[in-house]
């Protein structure tokens, strides 16, 4: 039996951080897509859609990222458990203030990815728009951020 290939390298400190998660993914391609998706989300691109993320991380198209999110054989529960273990290790019994914010913006046309007719809370009605749910963790005046963009299928990205 042949050994699976090692992940393609990206940025050294990114590779070192994401190595913590590598054994959660049974396929090297899934792990690379996990890392690439995060690289795209922290990049300075204006739109954090799969097509734009694919471009910024050097992929031909977004298909592998889409496959990673919808069909790839990895456990969301294992990922959540690992993230929680890391967060608890970093917190080291410090208290955390958790702030959840759901923001909707009315949009016209179809230029922006993931725009659809949906309830926009600050408007109080269903409009053509985009919704982002953001979680902030505050520890000793340090703010940590995590956002989820709701896609056209009603799922979170």
C-alpha positions as CSV (number, residue, x, y, z in Angstrom):
1,X,0.0,0.0,0.0
2,X,1.3,3.4,-0.9
3,X,1.6,6.2,1.6
4,X,-0.8,9.1,1.2
5,X,0.9,12.3,-0.1
6,X,1.7,15.1,2.3
7,X,-0.4,18.3,2.1
8,X,0.9,20.9,-0.3
9,X,2.6,23.6,1.7
10,X,1.1,27.1,2.1
11,X,2.4,29.7,4.6
12,X,4.6,28.2,7.3
13,X,2.7,29.6,10.4
14,X,-0.6,28.6,8.8
15,X,0.6,25.1,8.0
16,X,1.9,24.8,11.6
17,X,-1.5,25.9,13.1
18,X,-3.6,23.7,10.8
19,X,-1.5,20.6,11.5
20,X,-3.4,20.4,14.8
21,X,-6.5,19.5,12.7
22,X,-5.0,17.3,10.1
23,X,-5.9,13.9,11.6
24,X,-9.6,14.8,11.6
25,X,-9.6,14.6,7.8
26,X,-9.2,11.1,6.2
27,X,-8.2,12.5,2.9
28,X,-5.3,14.9,2.3
29,X,-7.5,16.9,-0.2
30,X,-10.1,17.5,2.4
31,X,-7.5,18.8,4.8
32,X,-6.1,21.1,2.1
33,X,-9.6,22.4,1.3
34,X,-10.2,23.0,5.0
35,X,-7.0,25.0,5.2
36,X,-7.6,26.9,1.9
37,X,-11.1,27.8,3.0
38,X,-9.8,29.4,6.1
39,X,-7.0,31.1,4.3
40,X,-9.6,32.6,2.0
41,X,-11.8,33.7,4.9
42,X,-8.9,35.6,6.6
43,X,-7.7,37.1,3.3
44,X,-8.4,40.7,2.4
45,X,-10.8,39.8,-0.5
46,X,-14.1,41.8,-0.4
47,X,-16.4,38.9,-1.1
48,X,-15.9,35.8,1.0
49,X,-17.7,33.5,-1.5
50,X,-16.4,30.1,-2.7
51,X,-15.6,31.4,-6.2
52,X,-13.6,34.4,-4.7
53,X,-11.9,32.2,-2.1
54,X,-10.9,29.7,-4.8
55,X,-9.3,32.5,-6.8
56,X,-7.3,34.0,-3.9
57,X,-5.9,30.6,-2.8
58,X,-4.9,29.7,-6.3
59,X,-7.5,27.0,-7.3
60,X,-8.9,26.7,-10.8
61,X,-12.5,26.9,-9.5
62,X,-14.5,26.5,-6.4
63,X,-15.6,22.9,-7.1
64,X,-13.2,21.3,-4.6
65,X,-14.2,23.8,-1.8
66,X,-17.9,23.1,-2.6
67,X,-17.3,19.3,-2.5
68,X,-15.4,19.7,0.8
69,X,-18.4,21.4,2.4
70,X,-21.1,19.1,1.0
71,X,-19.6,15.7,0.3
72,X,-16.2,15.3,2.0
73,X,-15.9,12.4,4.5
74,X,-15.0,14.3,7.7
75,X,-16.8,14.8,11.0
76,X,-18.1,18.2,11.9
77,X,-18.4,16.9,15.5
78,X,-14.7,16.0,15.6
79,X,-13.8,19.4,14.3
80,X,-16.1,21.2,16.9
81,X,-14.6,19.0,19.7
82,X,-11.0,19.9,18.6
83,X,-11.8,23.6,18.3
84,X,-13.4,23.6,21.8
85,X,-10.3,21.7,23.3
86,X,-8.0,24.4,21.8
87,X,-10.2,27.3,23.0
88,X,-10.4,25.8,26.5
89,X,-6.6,25.3,26.6
90,X,-6.0,28.9,25.5
91,X,-8.6,30.3,28.0
92,X,-6.9,28.4,30.9
93,X,-9.9,29.1,33.2
94,X,-10.3,32.8,32.1
95,X,-13.9,34.0,31.6
96,X,-15.2,34.7,28.1
97,X,-17.9,37.0,27.1
98,X,-19.8,35.6,24.0
99,X,-21.7,38.1,21.8
100,X,-23.9,36.8,18.9
101,X,-24.9,39.3,16.2
102,X,-27.0,38.5,13.1
103,X,-26.9,41.3,10.5
104,X,-28.9,41.5,7.3
105,X,-28.3,43.9,4.4
106,X,-30.8,44.6,1.7
107,X,-29.2,44.0,-1.8
108,X,-30.4,44.7,-5.3
109,X,-29.7,42.5,-8.3
110,X,-27.5,39.4,-8.2
111,X,-24.0,40.8,-8.2
112,X,-23.2,39.7,-4.7
113,X,-23.0,35.9,-4.1
114,X,-25.5,34.3,-1.8
115,X,-28.1,37.0,-2.1
116,X,-31.7,35.7,-1.9
117,X,-35.1,36.7,-0.6
118,X,-35.0,36.2,3.1
119,X,-36.0,37.8,6.4
120,X,-33.8,40.8,7.1
121,X,-34.1,41.5,10.9
122,X,-33.1,45.2,10.9
123,X,-35.8,45.8,8.2
124,X,-38.4,43.6,9.9
125,X,-39.5,42.0,6.6
126,X,-38.5,39.6,3.8
127,X,-36.4,41.3,1.2
128,X,-33.7,40.5,-1.4
129,X,-30.6,40.4,0.8
130,X,-27.7,38.7,2.6
131,X,-27.5,37.6,6.2
132,X,-24.3,37.1,8.3
133,X,-24.2,35.6,11.8
134,X,-21.1,36.7,13.8
135,X,-19.9,35.4,17.1
136,X,-17.5,37.6,19.1
137,X,-15.6,36.3,22.1
138,X,-14.1,38.9,24.4
139,X,-11.3,37.9,26.8
140,X,-9.6,40.7,28.8
141,X,-10.4,43.3,26.2
142,X,-9.2,41.1,23.3
143,X,-11.9,40.5,20.7
144,X,-12.1,37.1,18.8
145,X,-14.4,36.9,15.8
146,X,-16.2,34.1,13.9
147,X,-18.7,34.7,11.1
148,X,-21.1,32.5,9.2
149,X,-22.6,33.5,5.9
150,X,-26.0,32.0,5.2
151,X,-26.0,30.6,1.7
152,X,-28.8,30.2,-0.9
153,X,-29.7,26.7,0.5
154,X,-30.3,28.1,4.0
155,X,-27.2,26.4,5.3
156,X,-24.3,28.2,7.1
157,X,-20.9,28.5,5.4
